Amino acid sequence: MADEATRRVVAALPLLKTNAGPRDQELWIQRLKEEYQGLIKYVENNKNADNDWFRLESNKEGTRSQLLIHLLHRKSLFQNWMAKQPKCTGEARYA
């Protein structure tokens, strides 16, 4: 089960309402808007808490993304790019 701090972070984010994938054309655009709104809110909350640790970029269609992670360890800054292409299984899972 999630701890109280995690629950507070998740409770401050908007819920996703559209069940769609990249093959759903117009619904996918609505889903992307909802996901971007959630990510923007998450980044804003992290910046307000001085906890800015990643940067996310994606292509125009929202089907490929790259994540730049910042990690500070023993006074050294490490940065790592991670690329992600979602799998289209036709099945969406919601928490």
TITORKE-556838 format. One record per residue (C-alpha): x, y, z; residue in one letter. Coordinates in nm, 3 decimals. Layout:
// TITORKE-556838
{{X; Y; Z}; 'A'}
...
***
This chain:
// TITORKE-556838
{{0.000; 0.000; 0.000}; 'M'}
{{0.117; 0.355; -0.068}; 'A'}
{{0.242; 0.575; 0.214}; 'D'}
{{0.072; 0.901; 0.312}; 'E'}
{{0.319; 1.124; 0.122}; 'A'}
{{0.252; 0.935; -0.203}; 'T'}
{{-0.123; 0.962; -0.150}; 'R'}
{{-0.096; 1.340; -0.106}; 'R'}
{{0.102; 1.375; -0.432}; 'V'}
{{-0.145; 1.162; -0.628}; 'V'}
{{-0.448; 1.337; -0.477}; 'A'}
{{-0.316; 1.671; -0.609}; 'A'}
{{-0.315; 1.546; -0.969}; 'L'}
{{-0.614; 1.553; -1.207}; 'P'}
{{-0.772; 1.216; -1.286}; 'L'}
{{-0.762; 1.073; -1.639}; 'L'}
{{-1.112; 1.021; -1.777}; 'K'}
{{-1.062; 0.919; -2.140}; 'T'}
{{-0.991; 0.553; -2.215}; 'N'}
{{-0.809; 0.570; -2.551}; 'A'}
{{-0.490; 0.468; -2.729}; 'G'}
{{-0.298; 0.596; -3.034}; 'P'}
{{-0.524; 0.404; -3.271}; 'R'}
{{-0.835; 0.586; -3.147}; 'D'}
{{-0.762; 0.906; -3.344}; 'Q'}
{{-0.976; 1.186; -3.195}; 'E'}
{{-1.012; 1.025; -2.852}; 'L'}
{{-0.633; 0.987; -2.837}; 'W'}
{{-0.592; 1.364; -2.870}; 'I'}
{{-0.823; 1.413; -2.571}; 'Q'}
{{-0.632; 1.148; -2.374}; 'R'}
{{-0.300; 1.320; -2.452}; 'L'}
{{-0.439; 1.653; -2.330}; 'K'}
{{-0.542; 1.490; -2.002}; 'E'}
{{-0.202; 1.324; -1.960}; 'E'}
{{-0.017; 1.648; -2.036}; 'Y'}
{{-0.234; 1.838; -1.787}; 'Q'}
{{-0.146; 1.581; -1.521}; 'G'}
{{0.226; 1.597; -1.604}; 'L'}
{{0.223; 1.978; -1.603}; 'I'}
{{0.056; 1.981; -1.262}; 'K'}
{{0.306; 1.723; -1.130}; 'Y'}
{{0.603; 1.929; -1.255}; 'V'}
{{0.456; 2.249; -1.107}; 'E'}
{{0.407; 2.079; -0.771}; 'N'}
{{0.765; 1.945; -0.780}; 'N'}
{{0.909; 2.286; -0.865}; 'K'}
{{0.711; 2.448; -0.582}; 'N'}
{{0.852; 2.184; -0.344}; 'A'}
{{1.208; 2.231; -0.485}; 'D'}
{{1.200; 1.873; -0.612}; 'N'}
{{1.252; 1.919; -0.989}; 'D'}
{{1.422; 1.596; -1.100}; 'W'}
{{1.312; 1.516; -1.457}; 'F'}
{{1.229; 1.659; -1.800}; 'R'}
{{0.996; 1.488; -2.046}; 'L'}
{{0.982; 1.537; -2.423}; 'E'}
{{0.762; 1.363; -2.680}; 'S'}
{{0.690; 1.368; -3.050}; 'N'}
{{0.386; 1.554; -3.189}; 'K'}
{{0.167; 1.240; -3.198}; 'E'}
{{0.251; 1.147; -2.840}; 'G'}
{{0.361; 0.798; -2.940}; 'T'}
{{0.731; 0.831; -2.848}; 'R'}
{{0.881; 1.006; -2.549}; 'S'}
{{1.217; 1.070; -2.388}; 'Q'}
{{1.274; 1.124; -2.018}; 'L'}
{{1.580; 1.307; -1.881}; 'L'}
{{1.638; 1.213; -1.518}; 'I'}
{{1.856; 1.427; -1.289}; 'H'}
{{2.020; 1.250; -0.996}; 'L'}
{{2.244; 1.414; -0.736}; 'L'}
{{2.469; 1.163; -0.562}; 'H'}
{{2.761; 1.260; -0.336}; 'R'}
{{2.764; 1.615; -0.474}; 'K'}
{{2.783; 1.489; -0.835}; 'S'}
{{2.504; 1.546; -1.086}; 'L'}
{{2.413; 1.256; -1.312}; 'F'}
{{2.177; 1.287; -1.608}; 'Q'}
{{2.032; 0.995; -1.801}; 'N'}
{{1.803; 0.993; -2.108}; 'W'}
{{1.547; 0.715; -2.124}; 'M'}
{{1.343; 0.656; -2.441}; 'A'}
{{0.997; 0.499; -2.425}; 'K'}
{{0.763; 0.383; -2.696}; 'Q'}
{{0.431; 0.258; -2.555}; 'P'}
{{0.305; -0.082; -2.658}; 'K'}
{{-0.041; -0.078; -2.816}; 'C'}
{{-0.204; -0.387; -2.671}; 'T'}
{{-0.556; -0.250; -2.700}; 'G'}
{{-0.604; -0.286; -2.326}; 'E'}
{{-0.581; 0.005; -2.082}; 'A'}
{{-0.534; -0.044; -1.711}; 'R'}
{{-0.655; 0.203; -1.454}; 'Y'}
{{-0.567; 0.218; -1.086}; 'A'}
***
